[in-house]
């Protein structure tokens, strides 16, 4: 009888062993880290097998290092790309902004330049108007100064009234009745000359001389059969002034109103011109008719 090959359950536990595969730890040991560091430092030609590297954790370290290197390169490249993109975008933005601002402000600049040009033109017009306006006042001031000096010189020159009366008598020659009104000083002077029977005053023999405090020195009023001739200094000077005013520059209505307003605010007063004349040898320091007639 053949021997049975059947293994009983009791024998199983004795004969058969349970297979338990070997477990390899996945954590990186200190020895693996030292190996990788030393291997990179030496740069030897020794290469560990892939299986051994995986089992010892060296392969994981290499992958992590390669990944880190790749990440660093990618980050550096991205940094360069970002910097270049930012710089180009900034330069493009500056150029576009400058062009846009130029287009927007160009018309504003042109408008402002046009306004400045208008202001400059108005300055020229104002300058001309001021010149014309001030020219009138300057002429008026010159007239007042000349009037003041003329009155003073006429008062000092006694011969003036004598010559002036002679001219008036020639113009009214043939009048039957003539009355000449003079200021008291001129009347006294002419009466003294007429009493001396001077040849140039023969026309005064038939003329009546009267004193009038209203008449200023150097002037007179003639009363004839046909009316009165006002030959006072004020009247003659006023006629000269009217003639000067007729020669003034023509002003517009606006300028004339401006001139009237300024004249109403500041009235032109006669300047206080003090004219001193040196006494001549013929004056003798007085107004004696005898000495005046000799000087005549």
Secondary structure, 3 states (H helix, E strand, C coil): CCCCCCCCHHHHHHHCCCCCCCCCCCCCCHHHHHHHHHHHHHCCCCCCCHHHHHHHCHHHHHHHHHHHHHHHHHHHHHHHHHHHHHHHHHHHHHHHHHHHHHHHHHHHHHHHHHHHHHHHHHHHHHHHHHHHHHHHHHHHHHHHHHHHHHHHHHHHCHHHHHHHHHHHHHHCCCCCCCEEEECHHHHHHHHHHHHCCCHHHHHHHHCEEEECCCCCCCCEEEEECCEEEEECHHHHHHHHHHHHHHCCCCCCHHHHHHHHHHHHHCCCCCCCCCCCCCCCCCCCCCCCHHHHHHHC
